[in-house]
Amino acid sequence: PIARVSSPVIDSLLKRLSFNKNLNSFLKKRNSKKLLQIGRLKKVLIIPDINIGDAMICQSFIAPIKNAFPEIEISYIYQRSASPLVCMNPNIDQHFPLFRNIGYPSDKDFASLQNLMKGFQFDMIFNLNPYFTSKHFRSARSPVIYSSRLISNLIRTYTSFGSEAHISLQMSKFAEELIATLVSNPEVQEKKRQNFH
């Protein structure tokens, strides 16, 4: 009985939040602030959700970033079972097929992420995994972009029954939104010009 009542309430709340202009504006500004504070953008880490399908779908987020900034080294930590399907992606420079669990990250998966962040210096982390929250990035030495705005976009397009209610398309659009902000960052643009001289 509780599930029957709570599920529609939660669905309604999420829908209202996803259409809230103030919330979407806040999420976009929060991401922009982090992106505009970057002094350099040479090495990034991208974290998809934990399942095999997520490792595949999140590749649509990677391609626009690599196309816009081909000099960036992209690291990808993902489900190890997806490795045969992902390992040939030319847009990924460093593969870390370390996640083992399915459905929800295990303690070992959390530890794998922590060890990766300790072992490498990333200039930016794109966290597309809703199970990894700010507490998992306390030791991160770089800014972290979370998937809150992406999730909001997905809910909004899905509930409005639009033709854009496709996760791969929304991943790509989210990447393009972040790229537009990065392009307006003078320090990133200067580094980009230097790399091509």
N, C-alpha and C positions, 0 to 999 in steps of 0.2 A: 504493500500500500504506500509506503514512504517513497519508493522509487517512482511509482506512478504519478505522485504529486510533485516530487522534487525535479524529475527530469524535464517536464514542460516549463517549470519555473526557471531552471538553469538555462534551458534553451532560449527562453524569452529574454532573460538577462543578458546572455552573450550576444544575442541579436541586437539588443538596444545599445550595448556597449560598442559593438562593431560599427554602428551607424552614428555614434556620437562624434560630432565634428571636433569638439574640444579635446576629447581623448585622442583621436587620430592626429590632431595637430600637435599635441604634447609628445606623442610617441615619435612623430617625424622630427620634431625639434630636438628631442633627446638624442636621436641617432645622428642628426646633423652636427650637433655640438661636439660629439665624440669624433666624428670624421674630420671636422675642421680643425681639431686640435692636434692632428697627427703631424709630426715633424718629418717623418719619412714613411714610405709604404713600399717595403721591399719583400717582406715575407709575411704571409697571412695563413691562418688556420681556419678551415671550414669544418663545422661539426654538424652532420645530418642527424636525423632521428635514428633510433637504435636498430630498426629492422632492415632486412635486405632490400625491400622495395624502396624504402626511404633513401638508402645509399644510392640507388639508381635515379630516383626522381630528383634528388638534390643536385645532380649533375647539371640540371638546367639553371641552377643558380651560379654555377662555376663559369660556364662558357661566356656569359656577358662580361664578367670581371676580367677574364683572361684576354678577351678580345679588346677591351678598352685599355688594359694595362698589360701588354704581353711580357713586359720585363718583370712583373711580380712573380715571386715563387709561391705557388699555392700548395699547401699541405692539406691532406684530407684524412681525417680519422673516421673509420666507419666499420660496419659489421664485417667480420672476417669471411663469412660465408659468401659475401658479395664480391670478394676480391677477383674471382675469374671474370666477372662481368664489368668491373670497374677499372681493372689494372691497365687496360689499354687506352684509357682516356688521355689524349695528348695535352689536355688543359691542366692536368694534375701533375705537379713536379715531384711531390713527396707523398707516397702512399703509406698510410698507417692503418691496415686492416686489423684493428686490435679489439673491437667490441665483440663479445662472445654471446651475451644474453639476447633473448628475443622478447619483445614486448616492453620491457622496462630494464634500464641499466642495472647491472649487479654492482656489488662493491668493487669487484675486479675491474669493471668497466670505468667506474669513477676513478679508481687508482690509475688506470692506464692513461686517462686524460690528464690527471695531476702530474704523472711522470713525464708525459710529453711536454707539458707547459714548463716543467722545470728544466728539461733537457734542451729545449730550443727557445730562442728569443724571437717571438712573433711581434710584428708591428701592429697587428690587428687580428682579432678573433671574431669570426662570424658564427654565432651559436644558433643553429636552426633546430636544436633539440630542446623541446619544452621541459624535459626532465632534468636538464642541467640548469640550475638557477644561480643567482649571484653568489650563494654560499660556496659553490663549486669553483668559483673563479677568484676567491680571495687571494690566492697566491699568484694570480696572473700578473704579469709585468706589462701588460698591454691593454688597451681599451677593448671592450667586448660589446658587440652589437647583438642584441637578443631578437628572438623571433616574434615578439609581441605584436608588432605592426603587421607582419606577414600573416599571423593567425587572424588578426582583425580583418585584414583584406579578404582572406579566404572565407571567413564566416559571412562577411557582407556580400560577396559575390555569389556564394552558395545559396544564401537565403533569398536573394533577389532573383534567382533563377536566370541569371544572365548567361550569355555565351562565353563569358570569361571565367566561369566557375570551374577552372581546371587548375590543379595544384602546380603542375609544371609551368603553366603560363604565369601564375601568380609568383612563383619563385623567380622567374625571369624578370618580371616587372619589378619585384622588390630589389633585385640586383641592380636594375637600371636606375631605380630611384637613388640607391646608395652611390652609384657611379656618378650620377649628376651632381651630387654633393661633393664627392671627391674631386671632380673636375674643377669645381669652384675653389678648391683649396690651393692657394698659390704655391705653397711649399711642395706639395705633391706634384704639381705641374712643372715646377722648376727641376725637381729630381727626374721627372719623365724626360724633359728636354735634354738634361745632361746625359742621360743614358743613350740617347740617340745621336749624340755628337761624337 
